[in-house]
């Protein structure tokens, strides 16, 4: 299978980036092909331009970086997005990627307010990190909002088969090496769970 990993964190030595490297390495160990797109290091422009709101046409062609990003999603059998939760949302870099790349006519169509996803036949996984404890987010209702707005409204709405939202909570600069190693083991297990031979038979499970 072909996997596209899109990760957003400004610090290359962050735990978020360590998770992305562990996940990518496990996919390769399983015999898959992966491309990791590190939005900060590649200098992705997250700012949606006025002409990008309009339908693509000869007069309003898609920007070259958007075309390249969309081609990578077309290539991929599975998309994994990895990012920290800041104010319970994506970093602006990741949100800008969604705004620009998940464009109408590519990721979805909308008729009379009803959205139809155009990326069916592909799988998606979300991997996020927060400093706040997950039980607190669940109790407050914030976690349900995260799942609705980021998993359902974006990935499921675009047609992806959504496999899992794996979240690592209470991640702070003083995170112990032992806990960090446990988390890295978990993210590798996530790759095996959904894309190991026993899970897929070498193909995307229906």
N, C-alpha and C positions, 0 to 999 in steps of 0.2 A: 504493500500500500504506500501511497504518497501522502506525507504529512506536512502541513504548513503550521509552524509554531510562530505566533506573533506575540512578542513580549515587550512590556513597557515599564522601564524603571531607569531613572537618570544615573544611578550609581551602579557601575559594572560589577562591583564586589558585593552587591546587596544579596539578601537571601532570596529575593524574587528571581534574580538572575541565576543564582545557584540552582534553584528549582528547575528553571528552564533548561539548564545544561544537563541536569540529572535525567530529566524527562526525555530530552533529545537523545542522550546516550543510550537510554534503555530501548527506545524505539529502534535505534540502529542495531543494538545487540539482538533484537528480535527479528532482524532482517528487513526492516522497513527503510524506506528512503525519506529523509526529512530535510526540510529547509527551515532554518530559524531566521526570522526577521526581527532584529533588535531595533525597534523604532527610534530610540534615542541615538544609538551609535550610527545608524544609517542616515540620520538627519531628516527623517520624514517630516514633511510640512503638514501639520494638523489643521491648518486654517482653510476652511471651506471658502473658495472664491465665489463671487456672485455668479459667474457664468456656469459654475458647476451645479447650481440649483436647477438650471434649465435642462430639458431633455437633450441628450447628445445628438448633434446634427453636424452637417458640414459647417454651419455658421458657429456652432458651439461644440467643438470637439473636446473629448475628454483629455485631461492633462496626462502627459506621458507617464508620470509616476503612478497615477491612478490606474491607467491601462495596465502597467506592469504588475501592480498589486492584484488587480482583478484576474489577470492571466494566471497568477500563482494560485489563487483560489480555485479557478477552473481546473488547474493541474492537480490539486490536492483531492484525495479521497476523504481526508479528515483535517479539520482546523482546530487548533488548540490555542486559546488566548490565555496569557499569563500576566497578571498585574496586581499591584497592591490596591486595596480599597482606601481611598482618601475621601473623607466626608461621605463615606458609604457609596462612592461612585468610582468610575474609572479615572485614571490620570487623564488630563486634557489631551495628552499625546495619543492615547488609545481611543478616546472618544472622537478625536479628529480623524483617526484612521477609519472608524466606523462611519462617520459623517460623509467622508469623501469616497471611500471605497464601496460601501454598501449602498450604492446609489440606486435610485429608481430606474428600472429597466435592466439592472444587473442582478441585484439581490432580491428585489420585490417589485410587484406591480400593485397599484391601489385603484380600485374602482368603487366609487360611491362610499369611500371610507373603509372599505373592506380590503385588507392586505392579503396578497397571495405571494408566498415565497417562491423564489425562482432557483434556489440552490438545493433542491431536494436530491436525495441520493448520496449526500455527504454527511459525515458525522461531525459532531462538535463537542469539545470539552472545555470547561472553564476551570482555571486554577487561580485562586486569589489568596491574598495575605492581608491580615489586619492586626493591629495592636490590641483591639478590643476583644474580649472573650466572646466566643460564639454564643454560649447560653444567654448572655446579656442581650445580644442582638436579636436572638430568637424571641426572648421574653418581651422585648419592646415592640416587636413587629417589624423592626428594621430589616431583619434577614429576609422576611417574606417580600419586602419591597425590592431588595437587591435581586432576588430570584425573578420576580415579575418583570422588572425593568431591564435587567441585563441578560438574563438567560432566555426568558420567554419572549419579551418584546423585541429583542434583537435577533438572537440565534434561531429560536424556534420560528419566529415570524418570517425569517429569511428562507425557511424550508429545511434547515439542518435537522438531522436526527440528534437530539441533545442527549448525550450519554451520562454526563456527570458534572456537578460543580464541586470540586474538591477545594476546601477552604482550610487554611492554616491560621489559627488565631493566636493571640498573645505573643506575636512575633515582635521583638524589640531588640535594640542594639546589644543588650546583655543576654540574649538567647544563648543558653548553654550549648556546648558542642554536642552533648548527648542528645538533647532534644532536637537540635538541628539535624543530626544524623538520622534520628527517627523519622523526621519529616521527609528527608530525602529518600528514605526507604519507602515511605508511603507514596511519594510521587512516582517512583519507579514501579511500585505495585499497581498504580492506576494505569500506567501504560500497558502492563502485562494483562491486567483485568479486562481491558477493552480490546486490545490489539495483539495479545498473545495467540499462539496457534490454537490453543484449546478454546479461546473465546471466539475466534473468527474463522478458523479453518483457512487462514490466509486471506480471507476476504472480509468485507464489512458485513457484520451480522445484521440480519433483517429485523 
